[in-house]
Structure formats: C-alpha cells, structure tokens
C-alpha cells in the first residue's frame, strides 16, 4: 500500500476521533502537536487504525513509535 494512501486514511481517522482537522499531517507529527489528542483519544485512534487497515498492533510496537512517520511505516509493514 502506498504511503500517501496510508497517510490519508490515518488523517481521516484522526479527524473523525478528534472532531477537527487543525493539524498538518507530516512524519514528525506527535500527539502533543495536536489539540485534543490525549491518552483516551490515543487509544481510540489506535483501535480505529487497526479496524481501518485490518491489522493488529503489539504493545511493544506501539511503545516504540516516536511520531507519525514511524506509525505510517508500521502500518505499511502490516498492511
């Protein structure tokens, strides 16, 4: 799956969970850069991404994620 498609689908997930699109999707994006992205919404985002792509993350994979670029790479490796 192409990275641009993955980024677009993840962006749609963020927009639907956070109920806004006041962020710019880029590889260095982190939760602290986005209004409303707290621990509860983080769990909802991860769950929705798993559903969206039909994949499952392992806890150790999630713990290693540093930014959006790492998440996109992880999704690409599993999709």
C-alpha positions as CSV (number, residue, x, y, z in Angstrom):
1,X,0.0,0.0,0.0
2,X,1.3,3.5,-0.9
3,X,2.4,5.8,1.9
4,X,0.2,8.6,0.6
5,X,-2.9,6.4,0.9
6,X,-1.9,5.3,4.4
7,X,-1.4,8.9,5.5
8,X,-4.7,10.0,4.0
9,X,-6.6,7.2,5.8
10,X,-4.8,7.9,9.1
11,X,-5.6,11.6,8.7
12,X,-9.3,10.7,8.3
13,X,-9.2,8.6,11.4
14,X,-7.6,11.5,13.4
15,X,-10.2,13.9,12.1
16,X,-13.1,11.6,13.0
17,X,-11.9,10.9,16.5
18,X,-10.6,14.4,17.4
19,X,-13.5,16.0,15.6
20,X,-11.3,18.6,13.9
21,X,-8.6,18.8,11.2
22,X,-6.5,21.6,12.8
23,X,-3.2,19.7,12.2
24,X,-0.8,19.2,9.3
25,X,-0.1,15.6,8.6
26,X,3.7,15.1,8.4
27,X,6.2,12.5,9.5
28,X,7.4,14.4,12.6
29,X,3.8,14.9,13.9
30,X,3.3,13.7,17.5
31,X,0.2,13.6,19.8
32,X,1.5,16.7,21.7
33,X,1.3,18.7,18.5
34,X,-2.5,18.1,18.0
35,X,-5.2,19.7,20.2
36,X,-7.3,17.1,21.9
37,X,-5.0,14.2,21.4
38,X,-4.8,12.8,24.9
39,X,-4.4,9.3,26.3
40,X,-8.1,8.4,25.9
41,X,-8.3,9.6,22.3
42,X,-4.9,7.9,21.6
43,X,-6.4,4.5,22.5
44,X,-9.4,5.3,20.3
45,X,-7.2,6.4,17.4
46,X,-5.1,3.2,17.6
47,X,-8.2,1.0,17.7
48,X,-9.7,2.8,14.8
49,X,-6.5,2.5,12.7
50,X,-6.4,-1.3,13.4
51,X,-10.0,-1.5,12.2
52,X,-9.4,0.7,9.2
53,X,-6.4,-1.4,7.9
54,X,-7.5,-4.8,9.3
55,X,-4.3,-5.1,11.3
56,X,-3.4,-5.6,15.0
57,X,-0.5,-3.8,16.8
58,X,1.5,-5.4,19.5
59,X,2.1,-3.4,22.6
60,X,5.9,-3.3,22.1
61,X,5.4,-2.0,18.6
62,X,3.2,0.9,19.9
63,X,5.7,1.6,22.7
64,X,8.5,2.1,20.0
65,X,6.5,4.7,18.0
66,X,8.0,8.2,18.1
67,X,6.0,10.1,15.5
68,X,3.6,9.8,12.6
69,X,6.3,8.6,10.2
70,X,7.0,5.6,12.4
71,X,3.3,4.8,12.6
72,X,2.9,5.0,8.9
73,X,5.9,2.7,8.4
74,X,4.4,0.2,10.9
75,X,1.0,0.3,9.2
76,X,2.7,-0.2,5.8
77,X,4.7,-3.2,7.1
78,X,1.5,-4.9,8.3
79,X,-1.0,-3.9,5.6
